Amino acid sequence: MDSSETTRGGGTRAASPEPDPPGRGGRIAGRLTGAFPRDWRRFLVSWFAIPLAAIGALVVGAFMLWALGANPFTAYRALLKGAFGSTDGLVNTATKAIPLLLVGVGICIAFRANVLNIGGEGQIVMGGLASTVTALALPDLPPPLLIPLVLLAGAAGGAVWGAIPGALKAYLNVNEILSTIMLNIVAVQLMNYLLANTLIDHTQSAVFARIPQTRRLSPNADLPVLVHGTQLHAGVIVALLAAGAVYVLLWRTGLGFRLRAVGLSREASAYAGMPVKRTMTLAMTLAGAMSGLAGAILVFGSASHRMFTDGSATGFTGSAGFNGIVAALFGGLNPIFTIASAFIFGGLLVGGNAVQIAVQVPTALIVALNGLVVVFVVSIDHARRRARLSLGVPADVHENSSAAPPGLDGKGHPGAVLRAPPPTAAEPAKEGAEE
């Protein structure tokens, strides 16, 4: 075969040799030199970035302990023993993790749609109020009816409180961070008023100042205890089922794809005909419903079986609305991973008391440690995104999204749908996509 070819000017040049088809040895060499290192780097980026962020936060926390004159090893040993070293510790950790998990899976929905829900505290409060009013209004219903009813009422209360900033963001472009924080304050003041007036326990003595709390709610609404002699109640099962349902929603349904697509690019999603504004509002509504469900469980899974307040949101929620954000970020905005991260942070909160007793440091240090985890996770997430892009991995990384809706590529990644060309004068964008 002649190895030269004629050029346009009449000359000749050597033709490029045709590559030989790779044989067995070539394929093996390619895997060793190319695919394997890339897969290994992808594995490291995917699975070790966030744990390394947590380790970094613990190291900085150790220096903080040392600066306070405490032994970091003694402190961390006490933390682990207090949270995971006994049956009571594990039960308290699991109970503390319930609202963190529910808020966290709601955060997964909202943040995947690129809507920042900072209103978990207010949504928990509204869910608790809605479920409490339901139990007070229908105290004689049997448990099989009343328990699901109060849980649904809590989810509805939180959903309404989440839909408000969602709609403001979608239709009026109101900053959702500001609106959710302001609504947190409104919810707390509403709770303080109702618990000090309309819903207050009138059986308390009028001689002394009354505690802002309801009367003991109907026993028919109490969440069943799973382990006799402990406070481990059915809220654990509810939270786990909610996490599983949100995972299926996000990565096994068309609605979940739409939520993630809007989060990736609102303009491209609108061009593809997706209802962007309704999707943003729905994301905040679902996130609020999860937080409201957490509020209902806080009321009917508590030892007192009543709603109470000390005048602040923290007195009722235990800062679960903010700690749930930490759990979701640490779980990579994946509902399944958020289960483990919520349990870890629940243990961190429970073990904080043991740390205070063991090394005589303020429990506020645990709050600071939570903040350090957020800083490290957010910082390393930026580096992880850049690393994934350099490795050719899509930004909305979830290799498990195999059940892609029609119109996507085989891996569930947005293909032509999110890569549609921008509209031209001859081909305007779909007007109905924003309705």
C-alpha positions in Angstrom: 0.0 0.0 0.0 1.4 3.4 -1.0 2.3 5.4 2.0 2.1 8.8 0.2 -0.8 11.0 -0.8 -1.3 13.8 -3.3 -1.8 17.3 -1.9 -4.0 20.0 -3.4 -0.9 21.7 -5.0 0.2 18.6 -6.8 2.9 17.6 -4.3 3.1 14.5 -2.3 3.4 14.0 1.4 3.6 10.9 3.6 0.2 9.7 4.6 -0.5 9.3 8.3 -0.2 5.6 9.2 -3.5 4.0 10.2 -3.4 3.0 13.8 -3.4 -0.7 14.3 -6.4 -2.1 16.1 -5.5 -2.5 19.8 -4.8 -6.1 20.7 -5.1 -7.7 24.1 -1.7 -6.2 25.2 -2.7 -2.7 24.1 -6.0 -2.9 25.9 -4.3 -3.9 29.2 -1.7 -1.2 28.8 -4.4 1.3 28.2 -6.2 0.3 31.3 -3.0 0.5 33.4 -1.9 3.8 32.1 -5.1 5.6 31.6 -8.4 4.2 32.8 -7.2 2.8 36.1 -5.5 6.0 37.3 -8.5 8.1 36.3 -10.9 5.7 38.0 -8.8 5.7 41.1 -8.6 9.5 41.2 -12.4 9.6 40.7 -12.9 7.2 43.6 -10.7 9.3 45.9 -12.4 12.6 44.9 -15.9 11.0 45.4 -15.4 9.2 48.6 -12.6 10.7 50.6 -13.0 14.5 50.1 -15.7 15.0 52.7 -14.2 12.6 55.3 -10.9 14.5 54.9 -12.8 17.7 55.6 -14.2 16.2 58.8 -10.7 15.1 59.9 -9.5 18.7 59.2 -12.2 20.1 61.3 -11.4 17.7 64.2 -7.7 18.7 64.0 -8.6 22.3 64.3 -11.0 21.5 67.1 -8.1 19.7 68.8 -6.0 22.9 68.7 -9.0 24.8 70.2 -9.2 22.2 73.0 -5.5 22.5 73.6 -5.8 26.3 73.7 -8.4 26.0 76.4 -6.0 23.8 78.5 -7.8 20.5 77.7 -6.4 17.3 76.5 -7.8 16.7 73.0 -7.4 12.9 73.2 -9.3 12.8 76.5 -12.0 15.1 75.1 -12.6 13.0 72.0 -12.5 9.8 73.9 -15.2 11.2 76.2 -17.2 12.3 73.2 -17.2 8.9 71.6 -17.9 7.1 74.8 -20.8 9.5 75.7 -22.4 9.2 72.3 -21.7 5.6 71.2 -20.3 3.8 74.3 -23.5 2.6 75.9 -27.1 1.7 75.1 -28.4 4.9 76.5 -25.9 6.8 74.5 -26.8 5.1 71.3 -30.5 5.7 72.0 -30.0 9.4 72.8 -27.9 9.7 69.7 -30.5 8.1 67.5 -33.2 10.2 69.0 -31.2 13.4 68.5 -30.5 12.4 64.9 -34.2 12.1 63.9 -34.8 15.9 63.4 -31.4 16.3 61.9 -32.1 13.6 59.3 -35.5 15.0 58.4 -34.3 18.5 58.0 -31.2 17.2 56.1 -33.2 15.3 53.5 -35.3 18.4 53.0 -32.1 20.3 52.5 -31.1 17.8 49.9 -34.2 18.6 47.9 -33.9 22.3 48.1 -30.2 22.6 47.6 -30.3 20.2 44.6 -32.8 22.6 43.0 -30.3 25.4 43.9 -32.7 27.0 46.4 -31.1 27.8 49.7 -33.5 26.8 52.5 -32.2 28.4 55.8 -35.7 28.3 57.3 -35.6 24.9 58.9 -36.0 26.4 62.4 -39.3 28.2 61.5 -40.6 25.2 59.5 -40.0 22.9 62.5 -41.9 25.3 64.8 -44.8 25.6 62.4 -44.9 21.8 62.0 -45.0 21.4 65.8 -47.8 24.0 66.2 -49.9 22.5 63.4 -49.6 19.0 64.9 -50.3 20.3 68.4 -53.4 22.1 67.3 -54.6 18.9 65.5 -54.0 16.8 68.7 -55.8 19.3 70.8 -58.8 19.5 68.4 -59.2 15.7 68.0 -57.9 14.1 71.2 -60.3 11.1 71.2 -59.3 9.7 67.8 -57.8 6.2 68.1 -54.0 5.9 67.7 -54.1 4.4 64.2 -55.8 7.5 63.0 -54.5 10.2 65.2 -50.7 9.4 64.9 -50.7 9.6 61.1 -52.9 12.7 61.2 -50.7 14.7 63.5 -47.6 13.7 61.4 -49.4 14.8 58.3 -50.5 18.1 60.0 -46.9 18.8 61.0 -45.7 18.2 57.4 -48.4 20.4 56.1 -47.5 23.2 58.5 -43.9 23.1 57.5 -44.8 22.8 53.8 -46.8 26.0 53.9 -44.0 27.8 55.7 -41.5 26.6 53.1 -43.7 27.4 50.1 -43.9 31.1 51.0 -40.2 31.9 50.5 -40.1 29.5 47.6 -42.9 31.4 45.8 -41.3 34.7 46.7 -38.0 33.5 45.2 -39.5 32.0 42.0 -42.0 34.7 41.1 -40.6 37.9 42.7 -36.9 37.0 42.9 -36.8 37.7 46.6 -33.6 36.4 48.2 -34.6 33.1 49.8 -31.9 33.4 52.5 -33.3 36.6 53.8 -36.9 35.6 53.5 -36.4 32.2 55.3 -34.5 33.8 58.1 -37.2 36.5 58.6 -39.8 33.8 58.6 -37.9 31.9 61.3 -38.4 35.0 63.5 -42.1 35.2 62.7 -42.6 31.6 63.5 -40.8 31.9 66.9 -42.9 34.9 67.9 -46.1 33.2 66.8 -45.1 30.2 68.9 -44.4 32.4 71.9 -47.7 34.1 71.6 -49.8 30.9 71.2 -48.0 29.0 74.0 -48.3 31.9 76.4 -52.0 32.6 75.6 -54.3 30.4 73.5 -52.5 27.1 73.9 -51.2 27.5 77.4 -51.8 24.8 80.0 -54.5 26.3 82.1 -54.2 23.7 84.8 -51.0 25.4 86.1 -51.2 27.4 89.2 -52.0 31.1 88.7 -49.9 32.1 91.8 -46.6 31.8 90.0 -45.6 32.7 86.5 -47.0 30.1 84.1 -44.7 28.1 81.9 -45.4 28.7 78.2 -46.4 25.2 77.3 -49.4 23.2 76.3 -51.1 20.6 78.5 -50.2 17.0 78.2 -51.4 16.1 74.8 -53.6 13.1 74.0 -51.8 9.7 74.7 -53.4 8.5 71.5 -51.0 10.7 69.6 -47.8 9.4 71.4 -45.3 7.8 69.0 -44.9 4.1 69.9 -41.7 3.2 71.8 -39.6 0.7 69.9 -37.4 -0.5 72.8 -39.1 -0.9 76.2 -37.5 1.2 78.9 -35.9 3.7 76.5 -37.0 6.8 74.6 -36.4 5.2 71.2 -39.6 5.8 69.4 -41.1 5.2 66.0 -39.9 8.5 64.8 -36.7 6.7 63.8 -38.6 4.6 61.3 -40.4 7.6 60.0 -37.2 9.4 59.4 -35.5 6.5 57.7 -38.5 6.0 55.4 -38.5 9.7 54.5 -34.8 9.5 53.6 -35.4 6.5 51.4 -38.4 8.2 49.7 -36.5 11.4 49.0 -33.7 9.3 47.5 -36.1 7.6 45.2 -37.7 11.0 44.4 -34.5 12.6 43.4 -32.8 9.9 41.4 -35.6 7.5 40.3 -38.4 9.8 39.1 -38.9 12.4 36.4 -39.8 15.0 39.1 -36.4 14.4 40.7 -34.6 14.9 37.5 -36.5 18.1 36.9 -35.5 19.4 40.4 -31.8 18.6 39.7 -32.0 20.0 36.2 -33.4 23.3 37.5 -30.6 23.4 40.0 -28.0 22.9 37.3 -29.4 25.6 34.9 -32.6 27.4 35.2 -32.2 28.9 31.7 -31.6 25.6 30.0 -34.4 24.0 31.9 -36.8 26.7 30.9 -35.7 26.3 27.2 -36.4 22.6 27.5 -39.9 23.4 28.6 -39.6 22.6 32.3 -41.8 24.7 34.7 -38.9 26.3 36.5 -40.9 28.6 38.8 -43.2 25.8 39.9 -40.3 23.5 40.4 -38.5 26.0 42.7 -41.6 26.5 44.7 -42.2 22.8 45.0 -38.6 22.2 46.1 -39.0 24.6 49.1 -42.5 23.2 49.8 -41.1 19.6 50.1 -38.1 20.8 52.1 -40.5 22.6 54.5 -42.7 19.5 54.8 -39.7 17.4 55.9 -38.8 20.0 58.6 -42.5 20.2 59.7 -42.5 16.5 60.1 -39.5 16.8 62.3 -41.4 19.4 64.4 -44.3 17.0 64.9 -42.0 14.2 66.0 -40.3 16.5 68.4 -43.6 17.1 70.1 -45.1 13.6 70.1 -41.8 11.7 70.6 -40.7 13.8 73.6 -40.7 12.6 77.2 -43.2 15.3 78.2 -45.6 14.8 75.2 -46.3 18.5 75.0 -45.1 21.6 73.2 -43.1 24.2 75.1 -40.8 27.1 74.6 -38.3 29.2 76.4 -38.9 32.2 74.2 -36.5 31.2 71.5 -36.5 28.7 68.6 -33.6 26.8 70.1 -35.7 25.9 73.2 -38.0 23.8 71.1 -35.9 22.8 68.1 -32.5 22.3 69.7 -31.0 24.1 66.6 -32.0 21.1 64.4 -33.0 23.5 61.6 -29.3 24.6 61.3 -27.6 21.4 62.3 -29.6 19.6 59.6 -28.0 21.7 57.0 -24.6 20.6 58.4 -25.7 17.0 58.2 -26.9 17.3 54.6 -23.7 19.0 53.5 -21.6 16.4 55.2 -23.7 13.7 53.4 -23.0 15.2 50.1 -26.6 16.2 49.6 -27.4 12.5 49.2 -30.4 11.4 51.4 -28.8 7.9 52.0 -25.5 9.4 53.1 -27.3 11.9 55.2 -28.6 9.1 57.4 -25.0 8.3 58.5 -24.1 12.0 58.8 -27.1 12.8 60.9 -26.3 9.9 63.3 -22.7 11.2 63.5 -23.8 14.8 64.3 -26.4 13.5 66.7 -23.6 11.8 68.5 -21.6 15.0 68.4 -24.4 16.8 70.2 -25.0 14.1 72.7 -21.3 13.6 73.4 -20.8 17.3 74.0 -22.1 17.0 77.5 -19.6 14.2 78.2 -16.8 16.4 76.9 -17.9 19.2 79.2 -17.8 16.9 82.2 -14.5 15.2 81.3 -12.3 18.2 80.4 -14.3 21.2 81.8 -14.8 23.0 78.5 -18.0 24.9 77.5 -20.5 23.0 75.3 -20.4 25.9 72.9 -17.2 24.3 71.7 -19.3 21.6 70.1 -21.3 24.3 68.2 -18.0 25.8 67.1 -16.9 22.3 65.9 -20.1 22.1 63.8 -19.3 25.4 62.3 -15.8 24.2 61.5 -17.2 21.1 59.7 -19.4 23.4 57.6 -16.4 25.6 56.6 -14.2 22.6 55.7 -17.0 20.8 53.8 -18.0 23.9 51.8 -14.4 24.7 51.1 -13.5 21.2 50.0 -16.7 20.9 47.9 -15.4 23.7 45.7 -12.1 21.8 45.2 -14.0 18.6 44.6 -16.1 20.1 41.9 -13.0 21.4 40.1 -11.3 18.0 40.4 -14.4 16.2 39.1 -14.6 18.5 36.1 -10.9 17.9 35.4 -11.7 14.2 35.4 -14.6 14.6 33.1 -17.3 13.8 35.7 -20.5 15.8 35.4 -21.2 18.4 38.1 -24.4 16.8 39.2 -22.5 13.6 40.0 -24.5 10.6 40.8 -23.5 7.5 39.0 -26.4 5.7 40.6 -28.9 7.6 38.5 -29.5 4.7 36.1 -33.2 5.1 35.9 -33.2 8.2 33.8 -36.4 9.6 32.3 -36.8 9.4 28.5 -34.7 11.9 26.6 -31.6 11.5 28.8 -28.4 9.7 28.1 -27.9 6.2 29.4 -26.3 7.4 32.7 -29.2 9.6 33.6 -27.2 12.8 32.9 -28.9 15.6 31.0 -27.9 15.2 27.4 -29.5 17.2 24.7 -32.1 18.4 27.2 -29.7 20.6 29.2 -27.4 21.3 26.3 -30.0 22.8 24.0 -28.8 25.9 22.1 -29.9 29.3 23.3 -33.0 30.7 21.7 -32.7 32.8 18.6 -34.9 35.4 17.1 -36.4 32.8 14.8 -36.8 30.3 17.6 -37.9 32.0 20.9 -37.8 30.1 24.2 -41.0 28.5 25.3 -43.0 31.1 27.1 -45.0 28.5 29.0 -41.9 27.1 30.7 -41.9 29.9 33.3 -45.6 29.7 34.2 
